């Protein structure tokens, strides 16, 4: 919205003299310029939209969780790493326990396939 708002403001307004020392050297085609009342209404609508967006952003920022101190984060990550290592060790033990059964099943399947 921001870039389209800027594009609108720069394309739908006519040039205005802001200083006596600096003359207006260019005019826009009147068909491309919004009438002053429409332009003002659109500017007010854009300002209102920007204020609403700013309040929404402020609300979202306030809703963010409070960051944990670095030490707490490090401890939590260490705990998660320990849990992951334990789960991996349990997985490896389960695979090793299953290998003999897998060999028995393979042997039985091969034996049954020969008959």
Residue, then its C-alpha position, 0 to 999 in steps of 0.5 A: x500500500x505504501x508505494x501505491x499511496x506514494x504513486x497516487x499522491x505524486x501522480x494525481x496532484x498538480x504541481x503547486x508553487x511553494x516559494x515565490x523564488x521557484x516558479x512552476x515550470x510544468x503542469x499535469x494534464x487536467x484530466x489526470x489530476x483529481x479534483x481537490x475535494x477528491x484528492x483531499x478525501x483520498x489523502x485522509x483515507x490513506x492517513x486513516x489506513x496508515x494509522x490503523x496499520x500502525x496500531x495493528x503493528x503496535x498490537x502485534x509487537x506488544x503480543x510478541x513473547x518476552x524474549x528469554x535471557x540468553x542463559x535460559x535459552x542456552x539451558x533450554x537448547x542443551x536440554x533439548x539436545x540431551x533429549x534428542x541424543x537420548x531419543x537417538x540412542x533409544x532408536x539405535x538400540x531398538x534397531x539393533x534389537x530388531x536386526x536378529x528378528x529381521x534376519x529370522x524373517x528374511x530366512x523364513x521368507x527365503x525358505x518359503x520362497x524355495x518351496 
